[in-house]
């Protein structure tokens, strides 16, 4: 996936640029050419100084070596990125007259001038003058871009020279890649001695650097280090501001009851992951300068008050001629926009907590915190009072968070849980979620953040805390605070400033309440129902241990989901520890005053229960057996019309339940055997009794990891939330084969790969077998996709075909049209116009805005909401249907023999019989029973959430699904640039 951040893109482009300059110039150095000017010495390290860049460029230009269009693109991208940062800091210099910053900017300007001179030397101006639209590299040129291929050079006879040093240069293709402009013609092998001209200068064998990754190719210069850091500071602040603006739009929809809080929590997790990636690169490139304090001091020179008035936000627009124009320019609130308040509030909490490390604020802080009023009308308060109100909320909430997280140690230290005080050195305790004490659940949601903040709060007062507070900590803190203030009608728009409205009346905990206790749908009801069915089955088989594992684990799982999700133990009081800081207004304030905690906590719970649901389905034969049984009865006409619940389950899992993902129309028994494979009757019986130890509460065992990582034979499909959690919320890390077929992410992935396959767009990359298969089908859509909204729930036989509009949108992603261009993003990076960049022209915010439909769809969309369905409820349903068949089918010999034989898995025997049975009367009986129990219900009847979102707006306004709001996450600050 392309880099969508200015600094990361700059690094990526300069890595490739320096790689090309070094390898091209080194080959020229090995070639005896009389008319070449004095050449620089052969480069022996993967690093160039500014003077080296000019020397290499002059030599390459003198030899008339054709320059790939992608190299020009790398030059322009790097120059543009640096020019933006330079302009940004130059405006500060003009206002501030700071000699130190003037010197930094002078170096920055000299660096840019060097790159521009090298660009012009290589013919960049001539190349740029002839560009009237997006440049398409030649197939060989793009192969260099996509595979970092060697520059294979030939001798005068046209014969390729053998490069013995190619071995050991891992990951770089060994191909002949001549440099050409446009389409060009490859040289033909000729007889006799050829006359050497500038056009036929051939390049000699290239030396290689052993074990040198592409990332090691870089510019090394005193000016570079300083100016690179300025660029990095500019990039990360721009990213944080942009993502914050987007997430505020998301939380506004939540406060209006238009979006599930879990969707907002998932989007926050991805945004935080983006900041983490950029933060890691900065810390790696500039050791000791990656803290938020260092970044804030760099941008404000240590004085945010003095910096006020130096920064403006520009809103750009594109006129009909395609020219970017400035539409609006306003002065920004420096402290608010750069998240200084969130940083200072976090720092104030840590310093106060460190003074006694008991969870009780100091007297001075206590006097300040006790004045907080959650019911204040922010529309009628002063700026100072509003800021103080938010600060007090932040510190109170952090006290509750850290106290809850550290309670397991603090109570032991006080002798409450063990009867005898234990000695703990608090600053040495591993407070991380993955540490020794992480096995004791205390919270759902931001456990990594909580562990980090607790670690800082438990340090001694003498510890340097500022250097350990990282940008993602501050960004996450800002997300937490924003979600709360938005619910109270306070939104900050960088262009509009602070905007106020009435507090939201939406219940912050509503989505969690639906998940837990939606009548006849919630997880508590599902667990109770399944436990009852399992007990009945055990009695039928006269085997109390038949479902021992599930009978033990389900109550523990329910306890986990009720005690720690939506409820704080502080609400009931913890012996020897201070009460909740919100006790005067709401003892459960940790949750009820934090939409962010509710959203991210619900995300974790949905992934947790989904993973357990799939493990349960895989270890019980009923789901697989019932879907095979239904398929035969439907295909043979013994079920007269489609039953939504079964059709939707097949849509969800048909690719693994049926071999090859195809529903059989004949040979049903063979399909059943092929699906089960070695997982025969004995296999299912053994699976019922594993694992040997209970994962919940077991020392050193993370239950969710156990549920997720335990091998599965049939139900391997992961929800999108589970996939994202497994990849630390980095969508680009999800394997192609795991992406949901009907997803924007999958379409984007296929489109990018298809682009690389098209002539002129690369051709050097190969599709993996799964992606190739998806592309070769020519469509992403099966004949029918059952919708889960009100249009199908409640009546049978109403499985609609997918709309033409939806089919067109999905299928459009599978091919590049002839007039394809790379978008009209008015961003200043001209490099984004060239073929080597992301065809969608998306920055990180644009990427999140694009894939948010997938997240919403996974949680409460109307097509495949994998995370919304109670698979435990459905498992109980399948078991009850089998019970009814067994009890009412005793007049059928095969059913009677299966149930009375004492066999360990009678339902496997019953299914095997039914799939080879031809007797119409027996099959009619099975069809009637299955139809009667299914009714007109679809999978939506087994959802935790009462409303679905019509993702593609394909239903009429009177349908049961709400229309997808395409403005989710949008704010009036789109395409803004800090100036």
Secondary structure, 3 states (H helix, E strand, C coil): CCCCCHHHHHHHHHHHHHHHHHHHHHHHHCCCCCCCCCCCCCCCCCEECHHHHHHHHHHHHHCCCCCCHHHHHHHHHHHHHHHHHHHHHHHHHHHHCCHHHHHHHHHHHHHHHHHHHHHHHCCHHHHHHCCCCCCCCCHHHHHHHHHCCCCCCECCCCCECCCHHHCCCCCCCCCCCCCCCCCCCCCCCCCCCCCCCCCCCCCCCCCCCCCCCHHHCEECCHHHHHHHHHHHHHHHHHHHHHHHHHHHHHHHHHHCCCCCHHHHHHHHHHHHHHHHHHHHHHHHHCCCCCEHHHHHHHHHCCCHHHHCCCCEEEEEEECCCCCEEEEEEEECCHHHHCCHHHHHHHHHHHHHHHCCCCCCCCHHHHHHHCCCCCCCCHHHCCHHHHHHHHHHHHHHHHHHHHHHHHHHHHHHHCCCCCCCCCCCCHHHCCCCCCCHHHHCCCCCCCHHHHHHHHHHHCCCCCCCCHHHCEHHHHHHHHHHHHHHHHHCCEEEECCCEEEECCCCCCCCCHHHHHHHHCCCCCHHHHHHHHHHHHHHHHHHCCCCCCCHHHHHHHHHHHHHHHHCCCCCHHHCCCCCCCCCCCCCCCCCHHHHCCHHHHHHHHHHHHHHHHHHHHHHHHHCCHHHHHHHHHHHHHHCCCCCCCCHHHHHHHHHHHHHHCHHHCCCCCCHHHHHHHHHCCCCHHHHHHHHHCCCCCCCCCCCCCHHHHHHHCCCCCCCCCCHHHHHHHCCCCHHHCCHHHCCCCCHHHHHHHHHHHHHHCCCCCCCCCCCHHHHHHHHCCCCCCCECCCCCCCCCCCCCCCCECCHHHHHHHHHCCCCCCCCCCCCCCCCCHHHHCCCCCCCCCCHHHHHHHHHHHHHHHHHECCCCHHHECHHHHHHHHHHHHHHHHHHCCCCHHHHHHHHCCCCCHHHHHHHHHHHCCCHHHHHHHHHHHHHHHCCCCHHHHECCCCCEECCCCCCCCCCCEECCCCCCCCCCCCEEEC
